[in-house]
Amino acid sequence: MNWSDDLSEDGASEEEMLKVEDTEQESDQALYQGDSGGLSLDARRALVQLLAGPSLDGQRHSKLWPILIRDEMAIRSRLSELFLQLVIDRDLQVAFTRQAETGDLEVPRLLRRANLTFLDSILLLHLRQQLTQAEAHGDRAVVSTDEIIEFLGVYEQAGNTDRALFEKRIQASIEKIKKHSILRKIRSSEDRFEISPTLKLLFSAEEIQALTRVYQEMRGVEESPEQEEELASEEERQ
């Protein structure tokens, strides 16, 4: 008796059985052979944008934003499996991911921490305050390269004889902030940028106040109680 002939006639071969098993594992949302994902194509695109970062917002990603809101719970579930938390501000139409607070549970970190220089930190704080002031007046938060250089110039070390090197460091800070999409270049302008509302979600009220005190002390300026109260109240409304 030819056993191979018998199997081919009366039963499925091992190769055919594996093909059937692979097909059964594919989900209803399968987009390609072997796909076992459960999200639709557009929801996957929203998920990828969140993972690629630094954010997903209604202005730059007008097609993905409504998908994110529609499939929020499913996308949150996928991110949770990676120990990530989804942060959404519906009013600002901004969303991004951050490492989940897992307490004493040791988990791998998918997101890398950005190393900020002294100038980076000061620039972020300045942009955050500019954003607050612009929104209070119903305006777009716009800054220029010259304005940033002028502001950061007060932090130049006394006795510095290499102004060109200091401005080079400022330009490096600006490029780093642009890379994270916090500064967005305005069309038809080479040196003017709009500050992304994402920045409102990156600093807590406590962090803003602490950083403000430190940097103003370095400038020899004491913050008035009125200024501190105004800053705190603005943060509490978020």
N, C-alpha and C positions, 0 to 999 in steps of 0.2 A: 504493500500500500504506500502511496506517495503522500506523506503527511502534509507537505506544503500545498499540494493540490486540494487536499481535504479541507484545510483551513481557509483557503481562498474561496471555496465554494460554500461552505457551511457557516463560517464565522468571520469576524472582522480581523484583519491583520493588526499587529502591534502599531504600525504606522498610522493606520486608519483610526484606531482607538485613541491615539494621542491627538489626532486632528479633531476628533469629536470632543475630547476633553478640553482642548484649547478653545473651541467654539463655545462650549458651555460656560467657560470662565469670562468670556467677553460680555460686557454689560449692554443694556439697551442703548446706552449713549456711546457705544464703540465707534471710534472715528477711523481706526486703522486696525489691521490684523494684530491680534494679541492685546488690544486695548481693553483694560478692565476698569477704566475710570468711570465715575458716575456723574460727572459734570458735563454740561453741554459745552459746545465749542466756545461760545462767547464767554461763559463763566470761567472756563479755563484760561482764556486770554486775560480776564480781569485778575485771576489768581496769579498768573505769571507776572503781570505788571506790578502787583504788590510785592512779590518776591524779588523782582529785579530792582524795585525801588527807584528813587527814594519815596515816591508817593503815587497815589492815583487821585486825580481831582477832576471835577466836572468841567473845568475850563480847558485843560489840555487833553482830557480823555472823555470827550462828550458822549461817545458811543459806549464806553465801558462803565461809566458812572451809574446809569440806570440798571445795568446788569448786576453790578455789585450790590446795589440796594435790593434788587429782586431776589438774588441768591445769597444774601448775606449769611444766613445760618449755615448753609452748606459750605461756603467758603471759610467761615469761622471754624467749622469742624476740621477742614483740611489743614488749616494753619495750626490748630491746637495739636494735631498729631505731630507737628514739627516743633512744638513748644514755643509757638509764636502767638501773639495776641493782636487782634485786629482793632485798630483805633479809627473811629469814624466821627467826623463832625458834619452833620447834615446841613447845618446852616452855611458853613464855609464850603461845603462840597469837597472835602478833603479826607483822604483815608491813607493810612500807612500801617506797617507792622512793626512790632517791637518785641523784644524777648519777654516771654511770659514770666510772671513772678511765681516761682516754684518753691519758695521757702527753702527748707533743708534738702529737698530732693535734688540730687546732682543730675543734671541733664546736659547734653551737648549744646553748644551755642552755634546757631546757624548765622546769626547776624554779627558782623564785625563792629567793634567800637571804633569810632572815628577819633583819632588823636588830634586834639586841638592845641594850637600854640596860644601864647598869651594874646597875640593880635587877633587870632581867630575868635577867641572867646569874647573879646571886647567888641569886635565887629558884629557878632551875632546878637549881643545884648543891645547894641546901638540900633540894629535893624529891627529888633523886636519892639523897641520903644518907638521907632519911626512908624512901624505898622500900627501900633496902638493909637498914636496921634492922628494918623491919616484916617483911620476908621472912625474915630470920634467926630471927625468933620465930614464924613461921608466921601472921602477922597481916595483915590488910588495911592498906594504907598510906593513912591518912586524916588530913587536916589541915583546920583551920578558918581562916576569914578572920582572926580575932583572933590565932591562933597565927602566921600569916604576918606580920601587921603587927608583932607583938611581936618576931619574929626580925629582920625587916628594919630595925626601929627603931634597932638598934645601929649601922647604917650612915648614920644621919642626920647631916648635917654639923653640926659644933660651931657653936653660935651661931645656928642656924636659928631664926627667930622665926615662921615660918609652918608650923606643924604640920599644918594642914588641907591645905596644898598638898602636903606630903610624903606624907600618907596618900592623897591623890588620885593621886599617881604610883604608889604601891603598888597601888592598885585598878586602875590602867591596866595594870600588869604582870600582875596576876592575870587580867584579862580577856584579855590577849594569850595567856597560857598556856592558858586555857580554850578559846580559839578554835582552838588546835592540838590540842585533845582530850587534853592531858596532865593536866589537872585535869577530873574528871568530877563533876558535881553529884550528890550523894546524894539520893535521893528522900526526900520529907518533911522536908528540911532546906534552909534558905536559905543557910547559910554554911559547910557542911561538904562536902569534896570528897575523892574517891578519886584517888590518883595512878596514872596509867596505867603499866603495865609497859613500854610503848613507850620510856619515858625511859631504861631500861637499855641500849637499843641506840644511843642518841644520843651518849653520851660514852665515849671510850676511857679506859683506865686512866691513860694519860699526861695526857690533858686534865683528868681529875678531880683528879689530884695537883697539876698546875700551877695550876689554878684555886683549889684549896683553899689552897695556900701563899700565893697573891696576896691572897686575901680575908682570911685569918687575919693576915697581916702588916698589912693595913689596920686590923684590929681590935686589933693589938698582942698577938696570941696566937701562940705558937710551937707547932707541931704536934709531939706527942711521937712518937718512933720507933715506939711500939706502935700509935698511931693510924694512922700512915702505912702500916705493914705490914698492918694489918687491912684497910684500904681497898684496897690493892694486891691482896691475896690474894682478896678478894671479886670484884674485876674479872676476875682471871685465870680464875675458874671459869665465866665466861659463855661 
